């Protein structure tokens, strides 16, 4: 009875998280709007980064559209819980560490004596002025702590918005999601009278729920993950957490950025790490804005000079070429980290070239050619496969319990299982054998770990210099370096991406152990997993032992054995 009641009743509703992971301004929100078939539902910008925090989109049986806006934990929220008559005296006491530490770092990045106006300074100015008003960046940290914020602060740590249609909810939630330096100028002034727009630096994440969609499976939850992390430690932790819980990762970047830029390769590496350490079972590169092409430039290339080709055919040919190039690049990188028989390496589509604009407009490409329907079809297939596997395990567990119930004739375990007491010692020996086998399986890590550590010691100076050379002689380098130091070696820059000194120092170790680690711990747990092989051998040995242990004279022997196998 206990075993039956522990079976989960809603197993087929376990969510599949799909992470849209990419640099800011890559078109993730536009792609997500097209996938769920709701144009301009999430805020988009045609010229700059737009989404300020992690946005999760899921479906429900309700007919209402809902958005929950979560603020940066209790500590950050507590800043603004002013006592009605004594807020000036109370503010210093109420200013808790979460925001206080970030504010101190933001002030340190705003160097008013510098002529440079780089991205790190712009972002710091934008956040400070959003909370404390125009010209607040000229104030000292102590002065800001004594100032009253200009934003209108809600009375709850979570703001809930509900509407009966998507357009009304979209308008209401936009001020909380959109980076307001786009909508209201570089300083980030509030574009709404009640100051909602200025809350964006204090928002941790947004959960959006829409009525059930026909175009995607109901168990799919999309997670729009902006950039490569966040300056705020709470949001950065959520960034990592969201990547690790995703079953599918789409690394999203635009056509203009994948040609000559290395950022998408950095994003793919981060995605591949999640593939190894998290719940991820599938990774793809999704190239957005695939309809953009300079036809004259395309025609003028050496191979096509003198050929007659229209815009439609040129786009499709160019897209196919890019697909092949990036697929080979991805496959090569994955092969260095995963065994050759991994499912993801056998996939027909590692790269998708999509166009959200053409999906809606259809001036040059058909909807099928935008590959938005192709992504949806893949999600449906993935969902069905996951459900089938879960259902098989569920039925196997339930049937083994029920078969035992049918055969019960006694309340004494020795009698109704018919297991010889002398066999328990043999069972314990099998468990000891399993321990030894697993211990042996981990020895495969020792040599590459030792080699990687030696290489890390030899190459630490080169690896640090790679970071410096990446940004040296670029505008704002000294401020970026200062931010790296303030954040203890990890900083997310709008210009230079994610800078992680510890990860860079450890990179030679990762490179040496990746293959061994992947062959032991694999979320797919197929036949090539060394750990799975150990467990399978143990299971087979236990089955043989049980067959010998369960007395042949026992009633319904096969049913009892089936239960014991499952146990």
N, C-alpha and C positions, 0 to 999 in steps of 0.2 A: 504493500500500500504506500509506504514511504517513497519507494522508487517511482511509482506511477504518478504520485502527486508532485514529485520534483520535476517531472517532464514539463517543459515550457509550453503553454497552450498556443502562443502566438509566434512560433518559431519562424514562420515564413515572412514575418514583418520585420525581422532584424535588418537594420538599414545597411545599404551599400553607399559608402561615402566616396564621392567623386571630387577630387581636388583639382581646381583650375589654378595652377601654380605658375606664376610668371612675373616678369618685371612690370612696374607700373606703366600704364599707358599702352600695354600690349594688345588691348582689346578683349580682355577676359569678360568684362561685364556685357559687352555687345554680343560676344559669343554665347554667354549664358542666356541672355534675352532671346536669342534666336533658337537655342535648344529647347527652351520651355515655351516658345512660340508667343512671346509677349514683348513686342517692340517697345523700347525705351522704358521698360519696367524698372530695372535698376539704372541708376544715373550713369551716363556715359559722357565722354568728352572726346571730341575729334582731334585735340591737339596736345593734351597733357595728361598726367596721372590724375585719376578722379576718385577712386575708392580709397577711403582713409583707414578702413579696418576690415577684419575678416567678416564676410557676409555668408550666411548659410541659408540655403533655399530648400525647403522640403514641402511635401504635399500632405493633405489630411482629408478626412471625410466631410469636414465642415464646409459650408458654403461661403464662409467669411474669409477675407484676406487679413492677415495679421503680421505685425512686425514687433519683435521685442528688442529694445535697445538696451544693452547691458553696459553700465559704466565701469570704470576701472577699479573694481573691488571696493570693499567697505572703506579702506584707508583713503583712497582718492576721493570717494564720495563724501567722506567726513569733513573734507576741507570746507565745504560750503554749508554745513549745518550750523548756521549762525544762531545764536540765542537771540530772541527778538529785540531785547534792549541792550545787550552787552556784546554785540558781535565784535566790536573793535578790541575789547579786552580778551575776547575768547579766541580770536582768529589764530594767533600764534600757537595757542595750545591745541587747537583743532586741526592745524595743518599737519597732517600725518606724513609718515616717511615716504609712501609711494609717490605722491606728487612732489613732495619737498625735494627728494633726491633728483627727480627728473628736472625740476625747475632750476636747481643749482647747476646742473649740466647744461641746460639750455642757455642760461645766462652766460656761462663760460664760453659758449660757442659764438655769442654775439659780441664781436669785438668792434666797438663803435669807432675805434681809431683806425681801423683798417679800411683801405679803399676797395678791397675786394668785396664782391657780393655773390659768393659762391652758393651752391645748393644747400650746404649744411647750415650756413648762416640764414638763408632764406627760410628754411624749414623752422629753425629755432625762432626767428622773428614771427613767423606765421602763427606758431603755437602760443607764444607769449601774448601777442597782441589779440589773439582770438579770445583769450581768457581775461586779460586785464585791460584791453582797449588799445587804441592807436597811440603810438609813441611809447608804449610800455617797455619796449626793448631798450630804451635809453636808461631805464631805472636799474638800480643795483638789486641784488638778490634780497637784501634786507628790506629795501623799499617795497619790493613786490610782495613780500610776506605781510607787509602792513597794509597793502592796498586791498580794496574790496573788488572782487571780480565783477566784470560788466555783464556776464552771462546770466541768463535766467535759469536757475537750477531747480530741477524737479524735486518733489518731496519723496521720491522713491529711487532706489538704486537701479531699478529696471523700468523703463518707459514702455508701455504697451499701446500699440496703435491698432485699431480695427476698422475695416471698411468693407462695404459690400461689393466693391469692384476694384480692379487692379489699378486703374488710373488714379483714383483718389488716394489709395495707399501709397502709390509711387510718389505723389506730390508731398504727402505728409512725411515720408521717411527720408526723402532726398537730402534735407538739410543735415541729417544726422550721419549720412554716409559719405556725402561729397566733401572732398577737400576744399575748403572755402576760399583758399587762395586763388582757385580757378574762377569761382563764381563771383567773388567780391574783391578782387584785386590781390596784389602780392602780400599785403599785410594781413589778409584773412579777416576783414571786418565782417560782422554779421550782416547777412543779406535779408534777414527777416526782422520784423519789429520786435518780436519777443525774445530774440537772442538765441533761438534754437541752433542756428547755424554755427555759433561759436562753441558749441559743445563738442565738436568732433575730436579735439585732442584728448578728451576725457573718456571717449567711448572705446570699450574693449572689443566688443563684437556685436553683430546684429543677426538675429534669427528671424527669417521670413517664412511664413507658412501660407501656401496658396491652396485653393480647392484642387482636388485630384485632376491630374492632367492626362489627356489621351495620348500625348506624344512621347511620354517617358514612363517607365515603371514606377509604381507607387512607393517601392522600397528604396528608391534612389534619392540621396540627399546631396545636393551640390554645395561645395564650399569654395567660394571665391577668395583665394589667398593672395593678397597684394604683396608685390615686391619680394625681397629676400630676407624678410624679418622686419624688426621695428626698433626704433631708438628706445622706446619705453620697454622696460624689462618684462612687465606683465604681458604686453601685447606680443613681445618677442617669444615668450614662453608659449603663448597660445598659438603662434605661428608654427612652432615646432610640433606642438601637440596635434594640431590639425593635419599636418603633413603625415605624421606617423599613424593616424587612425584611418587614413584613406585607403580603400581597397583598389581604387583606380586613380592614377595621377596623370593629368594632362599638363605637360609643360607647354605653356602658351607663349608665343612670340610672333611679332608681325614680320611680314616679308622683308621690309626695309631693314629690320634689325638683324635678321639671321644671315644677311649677306655682308660679310666683312666684320661683323661684330661677334665677340666671343661670349657675350652674356648668356645666350641660350645654352651654350655648352656648360657654363657654370650652373645654370638652373637644372640642366639634365643631370649633372653630377649630384646635386642636392636631392633630386628626385630618385636617383639610383640608390642613394644612401637609404632613403625611406623604403625602397624596394627590398633592401637587405635587412633593415632593423625593425620595420613597422608591420602594418597589416597589408601593405601593398602587394597585389598580385598581378598588376598590369600597369605599364607605363607607355605613354605615346607622346610624340611631339606634335602639337597642333599649331600650324602656321596660319595666322590670321591675315586679313586684308589681301587675300590671294587674287583679287580682281584688279589690283593696282599694277599697272605696267606702262612703261614708256615705249610705245610701239616703234617709233623711229629709232630709238636706242637699241631695241631688240633686233630690228631689221639690219642695223648697221654692223652687227657683230660679224666677224670674218666668215663664220660658217653659213650665215644666212644672207649675205650680201647678194642682192639681185633677185632674191626670192620674193614672190608675192604671197602675203599672208594677212589675214584679217585679225582684228583684236581678239575675238573669241578664241580662234585656234592658237594664237600666240600665247594667250593666258594658259590654256590647257597644256600646251607643249612645255612652256616654262615651268609650270607647276609639277609636271611629271618628272622633269629633270631634277628639280629641287628635291622631290620626294626620294628619288633614287640616291642622290648624294647624301642626304641627311639620314636615310635608312642605313646606308653602309657605315656612316660615322657612328650612329647609335649602336648598331649591331657589334661593331668593333669594340666599343667601350663596354657594352654589356658582357661580351664574351670574356673580357679580362676579369670580370667579377662573378660570373655565374657559370655553372656547368653547361656544356654544349647542348644538352637535351632539355633545357628549360623551356617552358611553354612560350614565354614572351619572345624567345629567339626564333620560334617557329611561326610567329604571327605574320599574316600576309600584310597587315597594315600597321607599321610602326609610326608612320608619319601621315598626317592629314593636312590638306591645304584647304582652308575654309574661307568663306566670305559672308559675313553677317549682312553687309550692305546689299549685296546681290541677292541674298536670300529674301529680303524684303522688296527690293526694287525690281530685280530680274531684267535689267536692261541688256546685259551682255551674257550672263550665265543663267542656266536653268536652275531650279531649286536642287535637283539631284547633283548638278555640277558644283554647287557650293559645298557639298559634302556634309552639310548639317544633318540631312536625313541618314547619312551613313553612320555618323556618330550615334544618333539615336538608336539605329538598328543594332549597333554593337552593344549599347547599354542593355537593350532588351535581351539579347543573346546571353550576355554576362549574368544578368539577373536570373534568367531561367536556369542556367547552369548551376549557380549558387544555390537556388531553391531546391533543385533536384538532389544535389549532394547532401544538403541539410536534411531533406525529407528521408533520404535513404538511411541516414544515421538514426533518425528519430524512429522510423518504422522498425529498424533492427532492434533498437533498445526496447521499444514497446512490445514487440512480438515475443522477444525472449522472456520478458517478465510474465506476459500472459500465458505463455506455454508452460511456465513453471507453476503458475496458479492452477492451471487445469489438472496438473498431476499431483497436487498436494493431498496427502492423506494423513499427515501427522503434524503436531506442533513442535516436534523435536527435530532440530536441524540435522543431527546425525542420521536420523531415520529417513527424512524426506529427501535429503540430498544423496544419501547412500555413499558418503565419502569416508574412506578408511582413515581413522585418526592418525595412523602411522605415516600417512602421506604428507602431513603438514610440514614435516622436517624436509622432505624433498622439495616442497614449494619454496621454503625459505632459502634453500640452496640455489634455486633458479634465480631468486631475487639477488642473491650475492653475486651470482654469475653476471647478471645484468649490470650491477654496479661496476664490476671489473671491466666489462665490455665498454661501458660509457667512459670510464676513466681512460681506457686505451684510445677511444675515439678522439678525446681531447688532446692526446699527444701530438696529433697532426698539426696543432697550432703552435707548438713550442718552437720548432725551428724557424718558421717564417716570422714569428713574433720576435725572436732573438735577432734575426737578420734585419728586420725592419727597425728595431731599436738602434742597432749599430749604424744603419744608414741615416736615421734621424739625427743621431749625434754628429755624424760627419757633415750633414747637409743643412744644419739649422741656420747657418749664416746665409747660405744661398737662398733658402726659403724665405727668410725675413727680407732679404734684398729684393726678392720678387715682388713683395708687397710694396716696398718703397719705390721700386722702378715703375710699378703700375701707375702710380699717382705723381711721381716726381715731375717737376716742371709743368704740372697742370694747375690751373687756377684753384685756389683753396686748399692746396695740399697740406699746409701747416695746420689748418683748422681741422681737416679730416684726421690727421695724425693725433691732434689734441683730443678729438672726440674718441678715438680708439683707446687712448690712455685713460680717459675719464670712465669709459665703459669696460675697463679691465680686459682689454684685448679684443673685444667683439663690438663691431659697430656696423650699422646698416646705412650706407651712403646712397643718396639719390644718384650721384654721379658715378661712383666706383663700385656699387653693389655691396655685397656682404663681405666685410673684412673680419676674418677670424684668425688671430695669430696662433692660438692654441691648436686649432685645426690644421693650420699650415705646418706647424712644427711636427704634428703627429702624422702628416700625410704619408711619409715613407712607410710608417708602420701599417697604415690602412692598406696601402698598395700591396704590401707583402702578404697580409693575412686575409685580404678580401676573398680570394678563391677558397681558401681553407675554411674560413668562417661560413661562407655561403654553402659549402658542401656539407657542413654539420647542421647549421640552423637555417632552415628554409621554411617560410610560411606555407609554401605549396606542399611541403612534406611528401614529395613523390618518391619514387624508388631510388633516386640518386642521392637522397639525404642520408648521410652516414648515421645520424642519430635515429632516423626512422628505421634504418636497416637493423640497428641494435634492438629497437623495440619490437620489430617484426620477428626477429629470431627468438626473443624472449616469449612473445605471444605463441609462436609455434611450439616451443618447448613446453610451455604451460599446457597447451591443448593436449599434447601427447601424454603429459603427466596426469592430467585430469581423466583422460580416457582409461588410463591404468588404475586411477584411484577410485573412480565411481564403479561400484560393484555391478557386475553384469546382471545380477538378479534384481537390481533396483527397478521399481516400476517406472515406466515412462523415462527410461534412461536417456533417450535422445533429447527429450525436452529439458531434462535437468542439465545435461551437458551444454545445451545451447545457452541456458541461463548462466552457467559458470563461465563459459567462454566470454560472454558479454561482461561479466563481472571482472 
